[in-house]
Amino acid sequence: MSGNVAVQAIAAVAALALYFLPAILADRRKRRDVLTLALFNACLGWTVLGWLLALYWALQPNPPETLAGDVVKTRKLLSMRAFSSALMARVQRRTAARNRPER
């Protein structure tokens, strides 16, 4: 009888581990949104689709820390590139104008 209880306890722990596998994977992968994912897994994991979505979500790369910060950095980079290109074009035009023979 005690062996049966041990087998049932092991089976229950294994079932819980399988149920929360997406949350466990997200925690192991150091996702920033692990709590949200774990809550989603706990609430909708009983449906096959919810569990599969949670697993897919857990295997995705980490979201950026601050999306707004990334957008600002990208805009600055693009504006600096545009400025550099315009400056280089102006320097080349001036150099070409200086090197033209006078008539």
N, C-alpha and C positions, 0 to 999 in steps of 0.2 A: 504494500500500500504506500509506503513512504517513497519508494522508487517511482511510483506513478505521479506523486505530487511533484517530485523533482523534475520529471520529464515535462510535466505541464508548466512548471515555473520556467524552465529553459525555453519551452516553446512560446510562452507568453513574452519573454524578453526578446526572443528572436523576431516575433511578429511585430513588437513595438519598434525594434531597431529597423526592420524593413519598412514599416509605415513611415517612420521619421528619417529614412535614408536621405531624401533631398535636403532636409534641414541639417543633418549631420555633415553631408558633403559641403554644403554652403559654409558651415562653421570651419571645417578643415581647410577650405580654400580661402578663408579670411575675407569673406564677402562683407561689405559694409552694411548691406540690407538683410543680414541674416535673421533678425527678429521679425521683419515683415514676411520674409519667406517662410519662417517657421510657423507663424500664425496662419498664413495661407495654407501651408501643409496640414496644420492641425484642423483647420475648418473644412477644407475641401479635399483633403487627401483620401477620404473614404470613397470618393468617386475615382474611377480609374483615370478619367480625363484630368481631374484636379491633381492627382498624384503625378501623372506624366508631365503636366505643366510645371509643377513645382520642381521636378527633377530637371527638366529643360532649363528652367530659370537658375537653378543651382549650378549648372554646368556652364553658364554664360560668363564672360569676363566681368570683372568688377566694374560698376558704373563709375564715371568720373566723380571726384569728391565734390567739386562745384562746377556744374555745367555753365553757370554764368561766368565764372572765372575763366574757363576754357574759351568761351566765346570772345571775351574781352582780349585775351592773349592772342587769339587767332586774328582778330580785327587789327590789333596793333602790328602784328607781324605782316599782314597784308598791306597795311598802309605804309609801313617802313619799306617794304619791297617796291611799292609803287613810287614812293618818294625817291628811292635809290635809282630806279629805272629812269625816272624823269630827270634826275640830276645828271646821270651818265649821258643821256641823250643831249642835254644842254651843253655839257662839257665837250662832247664830240662835235656838235654844231659850231661851237666857238673855235675849237681847234681847227676844224675844216675851214672856217671863215678866215682865220689868221694865215693859214697855209696857202690860200688862193693867191695866185700872182695878181698883182695890181695891173690895171689896164691903162 
